[in-house]
């Protein structure tokens, strides 16, 4: 433990020597940012699969992030993936993908962010042995980034894992310290996507949890749409959450990823499996039946955390069918959705409504559902009352609400705005959700999903792609 803490101090010293640090890092004090700061979270980097995402907040606590070896997209996928043993890291991988035309060139915001990540990567390589990053320090494999003790996961999934561990250690003097020790043993490098605190149970334990993790030498890399000062804004008992914000600002460096382009919307998507209008349940069920083939759909049950079970109205051949109300109007959350997509790779969702003040809770669940689906690379079939943009156009942030044009008549304004939902958390998540819904119905996404299934079922990839796309267009 002492060696690890000393190593942290060594890396902290190295970071302080950098002139233009722009991350919120648990290694040292906040430094002059490379770009004008906006709401960001901890010390982060680009959101996984969102190197192309605009206005994305990053947080990095101490050093850089490396994802699992099979994660090859997005900045979180840039660490340790280069085949060149002599040169590796985010910038090397970024340039390789541009040269291979896998990424679009010319985004200065991306380049600046990736350069910062490369700097952190180089520091980690330098201090990898002192920080015990490598699983095989004593072996010939020592020093290879692919062997680093690292975890990359969605923040929702991370917190579910934390609560599950706490249950297992119920009764010990300080279960949170034990859990932090387990996490630290598994991963020195912890990469979290979409750091967004909405749950009071999470809010009340985060400060102590991360103080333990930082003390154990854990390196945090995360992404968020919110600055530390805006996390859990308006949440219950937020005064008890404020020490965590202070911890982030003390231990992490913030870097903003700013871009005017949302690359997910540059796909070839038209409608895919997304059907807009009324009385379309027949079409959705027909598409669902095409995908399950000769299998018979029937009610099923899915196990989620801590012995809970989720009832699936219809399921077969990896495909699940739900009315919207059954997934988003009932008291379900991320744990239920993660459990669902551990068993099913495709969801048919009937009757997604326009969201507003009257169904704000359902909107929260829908946003979480889409996040979990995207995280699991699942396929979505749905019928909806509007396009992705129309579904969420009544959800606005406080700032958006203040800039809304006044009506000429107070009576007409009251009528028009009666269902406007002013909610910062939902408002900040809105663009991400619209963007993901758009990408999930693109030809590229459907083909990628088909290739994944083909690999699992050992069937010809090209045939699987052709069948999936024809069914969706």
C-alpha positions in Angstrom: 0.0 0.0 0.0 2.8 2.5 0.9 4.6 1.8 -2.3 1.3 2.4 -4.3 0.7 5.7 -2.5 4.3 6.8 -3.1 3.8 6.0 -6.8 0.7 8.2 -6.8 2.7 11.0 -5.4 5.4 10.5 -8.0 2.8 10.7 -10.8 1.3 13.7 -9.1 4.7 15.4 -9.2 5.1 14.6 -12.9 1.7 16.0 -13.7 2.4 19.2 -11.9 5.4 19.8 -14.1 3.1 19.9 -17.1 2.5 23.4 -18.3 -0.9 23.1 -19.9 -2.7 20.3 -18.0 -6.4 20.3 -18.8 -7.8 17.4 -16.8 -9.3 17.3 -13.4 -6.8 14.8 -11.9 -6.6 13.1 -8.6 -2.9 13.4 -9.0 -2.6 17.1 -8.4 -4.1 20.5 -8.3 -6.2 21.9 -11.0 -4.2 23.5 -13.7 -4.8 25.9 -16.5 -7.1 24.3 -19.0 -6.4 24.0 -22.7 -9.9 25.2 -23.6 -12.4 27.4 -21.9 -13.9 25.3 -19.1 -17.6 24.3 -19.3 -19.5 21.8 -17.2 -17.3 18.8 -17.0 -16.9 16.0 -14.6 -13.9 14.4 -13.1 -10.7 13.8 -14.9 -11.9 12.2 -17.9 -11.6 11.5 -21.5 -13.9 11.0 -24.4 -16.9 8.9 -23.8 -16.5 5.4 -25.1 -17.8 5.3 -28.7 -18.0 9.0 -28.5 -14.7 10.4 -29.5 -17.0 12.1 -31.9 -19.5 13.4 -29.4 -19.8 17.1 -29.1 -19.7 19.1 -25.8 -18.6 16.1 -23.8 -17.2 16.5 -20.4 -14.3 14.5 -19.3 -12.8 13.7 -15.9 -9.5 12.1 -15.2 -8.4 11.2 -11.7 -4.7 10.7 -11.8 -3.9 9.2 -15.1 -5.1 7.7 -18.2 -7.6 5.0 -19.1 -7.3 1.7 -20.9 -10.4 -0.3 -21.7 -10.8 -4.0 -22.1 -8.9 -5.5 -25.0 -12.0 -6.0 -27.1 -13.1 -2.3 -26.8 -11.8 -0.8 -30.0 -13.9 2.3 -30.6 -13.9 5.7 -28.9 -11.1 7.3 -27.0 -11.6 4.8 -24.1 -10.6 2.2 -26.7 -7.3 3.9 -27.6 -5.2 2.7 -24.8 -2.9 -0.2 -25.3 -4.5 -1.2 -28.7 -1.7 -0.3 -31.0 0.0 -3.3 -32.8 3.2 -1.3 -32.9 5.2 -2.5 -29.9 7.5 0.4 -30.1 4.9 3.1 -30.2 1.5 3.0 -28.6 -1.2 5.1 -26.9 -4.2 7.2 -27.8 -2.6 9.6 -30.3 -0.9 6.7 -32.1 -4.1 4.8 -32.3 -6.1 7.9 -33.3 -3.7 8.6 -36.2 -3.8 5.0 -37.3 -7.6 5.1 -37.5 -7.6 8.3 -39.5 -5.1 6.8 -41.9 -7.3 3.8 -42.2 -10.3 6.1 -42.8 -12.0 4.6 -39.8 -12.3 8.1 -38.3 -12.9 11.5 -39.9 -9.9 13.8 -39.9 -9.9 17.5 -39.1 -11.6 17.8 -35.6 -9.2 20.0 -33.6 -11.2 19.4 -30.4 -10.5 15.7 -30.7 -6.9 16.2 -31.4 -6.3 18.4 -28.4 -8.1 15.9 -26.1 -6.2 12.9 -27.5 -2.9 14.7 -27.1 -3.7 15.2 -23.4 -4.6 11.5 -23.1 -1.3 10.6 -24.8 0.6 12.6 -22.3 -1.1 10.7 -19.5 -0.6 7.4 -21.2 3.1 8.1 -21.5 3.3 8.9 -17.7 1.5 5.6 -16.9 3.9 3.7 -19.0 6.7 5.3 -17.1 5.3 4.6 -13.7 3.5 1.3 -14.5 5.8 -0.8 -12.4 5.7 1.5 -9.4 1.9 1.7 -9.6 1.6 -2.1 -10.0 -0.4 -1.6 -13.1 0.8 -4.7 -14.9 -0.7 -8.1 -14.0 2.6 -9.8 -14.9 5.2 -7.5 -13.4 7.5 -10.4 -12.7 7.1 -12.0 -16.1 8.4 -11.4 -19.6 5.1 -9.7 -20.4 5.8 -6.8 -17.9 5.3 -3.4 -19.4 2.9 -4.3 -22.1 -0.2 -2.0 -21.7 -2.6 -4.8 -22.7 -1.8 -6.5 -19.4 -2.7 -3.5 -17.2 -5.1 -4.1 -14.4 -8.0 -2.1 -15.9 -11.8 -1.9 -16.0 -14.0 0.0 -18.3 -17.7 0.1 -17.6 -20.7 2.3 -17.5 -21.3 4.3 -14.4 -24.7 2.7 -13.8 -23.1 -0.7 -14.0 -20.3 0.3 -11.7 -22.6 1.5 -9.0 -24.8 -1.6 -9.3 -21.7 -3.7 -8.7 -20.8 -1.5 -5.7 -24.2 -2.0 -4.1 -24.1 -5.7 -4.8 -20.7 -6.0 -3.1 -22.0 -4.0 -0.1 -24.8 -6.5 0.3 -22.2 -9.4 0.4 -20.2 -7.6 3.1 -23.2 -6.6 5.2 -22.3 -6.8 8.9 -18.5 -6.0 8.7 -17.3 -2.8 10.4 -16.8 -0.8 7.3 -18.2 -2.6 4.2 -17.4 0.4 1.9 -13.7 0.1 2.7 -13.8 -3.6 2.0 -15.5 -3.0 -1.3 -13.1 -0.3 -2.3 -10.2 -2.7 -1.5 -11.8 -5.3 -3.8 -12.2 -2.8 -6.6 -8.6 -1.6 -6.2 -7.3 -5.2 -6.2 -9.1 -5.8 -9.5 -8.3 -2.6 -11.3 -5.7 0.1 -10.8 -7.1 1.8 -13.9 -10.9 2.5 -13.6 -12.7 4.0 -16.6 -16.3 5.1 -16.2 -18.6 6.2 -18.9 -21.5 8.7 -18.4 -20.8 9.8 -14.8 -24.3 11.0 -13.9 -25.6 10.9 -10.3 -29.4 10.7 -9.9 -29.8 8.2 -7.1 -29.7 9.3 -3.5 -28.2 6.0 -2.4 -25.3 6.5 -4.8 -24.9 10.2 -3.8 -24.5 9.3 -0.1 -21.6 6.9 -0.5 -19.6 8.3 -3.4 -17.3 10.6 -1.4 -16.2 7.9 1.0 -15.9 5.3 -1.8 -13.7 7.4 -3.9 -11.6 8.6 -1.0 -10.8 5.0 -0.3 -10.2 4.3 -4.0 -7.9 7.3 -4.4 -6.0 6.3 -1.2 -5.5 2.9 -2.7 -3.9 4.4 -5.8 -6.8 3.9 -8.2 -6.5 5.9 -11.4 -9.9 7.3 -12.5 -10.8 8.2 -16.0 -14.4 9.2 -16.7 -16.7 11.0 -19.0 -19.8 13.1 -18.1 -22.1 15.8 -19.4 -21.9 17.6 -16.1 -19.2 19.7 -14.4 -18.4 18.6 -10.9 -20.3 21.6 -9.4 -23.4 20.5 -11.4 -23.4 16.8 -10.4 -26.6 15.7 -8.6 -28.0 19.2 -8.9 -31.3 19.5 -7.1 -31.0 16.0 -5.6 -32.2 14.9 -2.2 -29.9 15.7 0.6 -27.4 17.3 -1.8 -25.6 19.0 1.1 -24.3 15.5 2.0 -23.0 15.1 -1.6 -21.1 18.3 -1.7 -17.9 16.8 0.0 -17.7 14.5 -3.0 -17.6 17.4 -5.4 -14.9 18.9 -3.3 -12.9 15.7 -3.5 -13.2 15.6 -7.3 -12.1 19.2 -7.6 -9.2 18.5 -5.3 -8.0 15.2 -6.8 -9.0 15.4 -10.5 -8.4 17.5 -13.6 -11.2 18.5 -15.9 -11.0 18.7 -19.6 -13.8 19.8 -21.9 -14.3 18.0 -25.2 -15.9 20.7 -27.4 -17.1 20.0 -30.9 -20.0 21.3 -33.0 -20.3 17.9 -34.8 -22.3 14.9 -33.6 -20.8 12.2 -35.7 -23.4 9.6 -34.8 -25.9 11.6 -36.8 -23.7 11.4 -39.9 -24.6 7.7 -40.3 -26.8 6.4 -43.2 -29.8 6.1 -40.8 -33.2 6.8 -42.1 -35.7 4.9 -40.0 -34.3 1.4 -39.6 -36.5 -0.4 -37.0 -37.8 2.9 -35.7 -41.5 3.4 -36.7 -43.3 6.7 -36.1 -47.1 6.9 -36.0 -50.2 5.4 -34.4 -51.6 1.9 -34.6 -48.2 0.4 -35.7 -48.2 -2.5 -33.3 -49.0 -4.9 -36.1 -45.8 -3.8 -38.0 -43.7 -4.1 -34.9 -44.9 -7.6 -34.1 -44.3 -8.7 -37.7 -40.7 -7.5 -37.6 -40.3 -9.2 -34.2 -41.6 -12.5 -35.7 -39.2 -12.1 -38.6 -36.3 -11.8 -36.2 -37.2 -14.8 -34.0 -37.7 -17.0 -37.1 -39.0 -20.5 -36.3 -38.9 -19.9 -32.6 -42.0 -19.5 -30.5 -42.3 -16.4 -28.3 -43.5 -16.9 -24.8 -43.4 -15.1 -21.4 -39.9 -15.4 -19.8 -38.2 -14.4 -16.6 -34.8 -12.6 -16.2 -32.7 -12.6 -13.0 -31.3 -9.3 -12.0 -29.3 -8.2 -9.0 -29.9 -9.5 -5.4 -32.4 -12.2 -6.4 -34.9 -9.9 -8.2 -36.6 -11.1 -11.4 -37.9 -9.2 -14.4 -40.9 -10.5 -16.2 -40.6 -10.5 -20.0 -44.0 -10.5 -21.8 -42.6 -12.2 -24.9 -39.2 -13.6 -25.6 -37.5 -15.9 -28.1 -34.2 -16.3 -29.9 -32.5 -13.5 -28.1 -35.4 -11.0 -28.8 -37.7 -9.5 -26.1 -41.0 -7.8 -26.7 -42.3 -5.1 -24.2 -45.0 -2.5 -24.2 -43.4 0.8 -23.2 -45.4 0.9 -20.0 -43.9 -2.4 -18.8 -40.3 -1.2 -19.0 -40.5 2.5 -18.3 -43.7 3.1 -16.3 -42.9 0.6 -13.6 -40.4 1.0 -10.8 -37.4 -0.4 -12.8 -33.9 0.8 -13.2 -30.5 0.2 -14.6 -30.1 -3.1 -12.7 -33.2 -4.5 -14.5 -32.1 -3.3 -17.9 -28.6 -4.7 -17.5 -30.1 -8.0 -16.5 -32.4 -7.9 -19.5 -29.6 -7.4 -22.0 -27.5 -10.1 -20.5 -30.1 -12.5 -21.9 -31.5 -10.6 -24.9 -29.7 -8.9 -27.7 -32.8 -7.3 -29.3 -35.7 -5.3 -27.8 -39.0 -4.6 -29.5 -40.5 -1.7 -27.6 -44.1 -0.7 -28.4 -45.6 2.8 -27.9 -42.8 5.2 -26.9 -44.6 8.5 -26.0 -43.7 12.1 -26.4 -42.0 13.1 -23.1 -42.9 16.0 -20.9 -43.7 17.1 -17.4 -46.5 14.6 -17.1 -44.2 11.6 -17.6 -40.8 12.8 -16.5 -40.1 9.7 -14.4 -40.7 7.5 -17.5 -38.4 9.8 -19.5 -35.6 9.1 -16.9 -36.1 5.4 -17.3 -36.2 5.6 -21.0 -32.9 7.5 -21.1 -31.3 4.9 -18.8 -32.7 2.1 -21.0 -31.1 3.6 -24.1 -27.8 4.1 -22.3 -27.8 0.4 -21.2 -28.8 -0.8 -24.7 -26.0 1.3 -26.3 -23.5 0.1 -23.7 -24.5 -3.5 -24.6 -24.6 -2.9 -28.3 -28.2 -4.2 -28.4 -30.6 -3.7 -31.3 -33.8 -1.7 -30.9 -37.1 -2.1 -32.7 -39.8 0.4 -31.6 -42.9 2.3 -32.4 -43.1 5.9 -31.2 -45.2 9.0 -31.3 -42.4 11.0 -32.8 -38.9 11.1 -34.1 -36.1 10.9 -31.6 -35.9 14.7 -31.5 -39.7 15.1 -31.2 -39.8 12.6 -28.3 -37.6 14.8 -26.1 -38.2 18.4 -27.4 -40.3 19.3 -24.4 -37.4 18.4 -22.0 -35.4 21.5 -21.4 -32.7 22.6 -19.0 -33.1 25.7 -16.7 -31.0 27.7 -19.1 -33.0 26.5 -22.1 -36.2 27.5 -20.3 -34.9 31.0 -19.6 -34.1 31.5 -23.3 -37.5 30.3 -24.6 -39.2 33.0 -26.6 -42.2 34.5 -24.7 -45.7 34.2 -26.2 -47.6 37.3 -27.2 -50.5 36.0 -25.1 -50.0 34.8 -21.6 -53.0 32.5 -22.0 -51.5 30.9 -25.1 -48.1 30.6 -23.5 -49.7 28.7 -20.5 -51.4 26.3 -22.9 -48.3 25.7 -25.0 -45.9 25.3 -22.0 -48.0 23.3 -19.7 -46.2 20.1 -20.5 -42.7 21.6 -20.7 -40.4 19.7 -18.3 -37.6 21.8 -16.9 -35.0 19.3 -15.7 -31.3 19.8 -15.9 -30.3 16.1 -15.6 -32.8 15.1 -18.4 -32.0 18.2 -20.4 -28.3 17.4 -20.4 -29.0 13.7 -21.3 -31.4 14.7 -24.1 -28.9 15.2 -26.9 -27.0 12.0 -26.0 -30.2 10.0 -26.1 -31.3 11.5 -29.5 -27.9 10.9 -30.9 -27.8 7.3 -29.7 -31.3 6.5 -31.0 -30.2 7.9 -34.4 -27.1 5.7 -34.5 -28.9 2.6 -33.3 -31.1 2.8 -36.3 -28.4 3.3 -38.8 -27.3 0.8 -41.4 -23.8 0.7 -39.8 -25.1 -0.1 -36.4 -27.4 -2.8 -37.6 -24.7 -4.4 -39.7 -22.3 -4.3 -36.7 -25.0 -6.0 -34.5 -25.6 -8.6 -37.2 -21.8 -9.3 -37.4 -21.7 -9.7 -33.7 -24.5 -12.3 -33.7 -23.0 -14.1 -36.7 -19.8 -14.5 -34.8 -21.6 -15.9 -31.8 -23.8 -18.3 -33.8 -21.0 -19.2 -36.3 -23.0 -18.2 -39.4 -21.8 -16.3 -42.5 -21.3 -12.6 -41.6 -22.4 -11.2 -44.9 -25.7 -13.1 -44.9 -26.4 -12.0 -41.4 -25.8 -8.4 -42.3 -27.9 -8.6 -45.4 -30.8 -10.2 -43.5 -30.7 -7.7 -40.7 -30.5 -4.6 -42.9 -33.3 -5.9 -45.2 -35.5 -6.4 -42.2 -34.9 -2.9 -41.0 -35.4 -0.9 -44.2 
